[in-house]
């Protein structure tokens, strides 16, 4: 036997036991986004490295130390996408889709970041990414937040809280940055190694530090909110009013700065109450400058992305999804019966396309087949046997109730299955 090949650390298989939750999340999301007028877009998993450097920022953790970058056979530097916004903006520009037009777009797929894997943090992870391009807001910001709130409701996920902040304009952020650097420099001896590294490149990220020893220093730091320009201040006030009007609760967190450089004004994050460090399930904000920065017509935009693995974990914890099981398990008894069972079952599948039918494949004695039927979870077994076929009938045996075995003529099979299952065939989740 050859040596086993290991999976890559931080890259997960999604196995059939979990796939129901994934599919449920995907179909709820797809339906809801359609109801809000969002259209799906699919962009490549790989882009020129330059795109992410320019969009996300050289000094961010993502670009600085987490990208999967390689040189392809043609000598180009390419990168597996660490997020979807940059690629979507690139697609809008490349396809000439801006020019005063507006777009509501969403995208589902895997992203790649070379982070230290732990529960809820992976190197390949999936996002549902949602972008509204062409609106200044704050109405569109509010609607996007309402959309996400409605999704949690539909999925039955509770206990998420919304954190909200405004980053103002690039200018107000620059002023703030200067003051913040002054402040931290004055207390440099209290900075941990991570924060000292960030002081030069990305001092706002120091505010995100999870290190408990850093918290008193962070609490004393100047607040971005005090540096906001008048227009951003008004934009933020209106957004809060709109959210209040819709009854959406939020918490203003003046230290919420986000890890990607393209944001301005509105930023938000939905976080779980759970104590783990990986508590953001959905985050985003406004990026009015990005499109022009990447060479497109200046166009305002706002969006967010949610982490599918993190939501699936909440979904699985919140409620048990209906197990996947066949409606009918077909037990085969005898030589002639094998071929006849396959034929009969295909006929049944023609007549009842919604029915889940599992035929015993690969033989096995009667007892073993019944054990499999029982294990499958099916509520009903059909017995197709040489004896029964000789009499022109099939036997039906309920597996989860005390009602006894019965028989039906071959031509009445579909109707008899309906009756035994309590027609119509049960819906599947
Ligand atoms: P982000 O905050 O980097 O934003 O990621 C969005 C979400 O993806 C996070 O809230 C989290 O749920 C999930 N996520 C991020 N990293 C990981 C990881 N290593 N493992 C598992 N889940 C993860 C963005 O990516 C922006 N592009 C969002 C956006 C769209 N802003 C505007 N438009």
Boltz pocket constraint, residues with backbone or C-beta under 6 A from the ligand:
constraints:
  - pocket:
      binder: B
      contacts: [[A, 82], [A, 83], [A, 84], [A, 85], [A, 113], [A, 115], [A, 120], [A, 121], [A, 122], [A, 123], [A, 124], [A, 125], [A, 126], [A, 127], [A, 129], [A, 130], [A, 131], [A, 259], [A, 260], [A, 270], [A, 280], [A, 281], [A, 282], [A, 283], [A, 284], [A, 285], [A, 286], [A, 287], [A, 302], [A, 303], [A, 304], [A, 305], [A, 306], [A, 307], [A, 308], [A, 309], [A, 310]]
      max_distance: 6.0
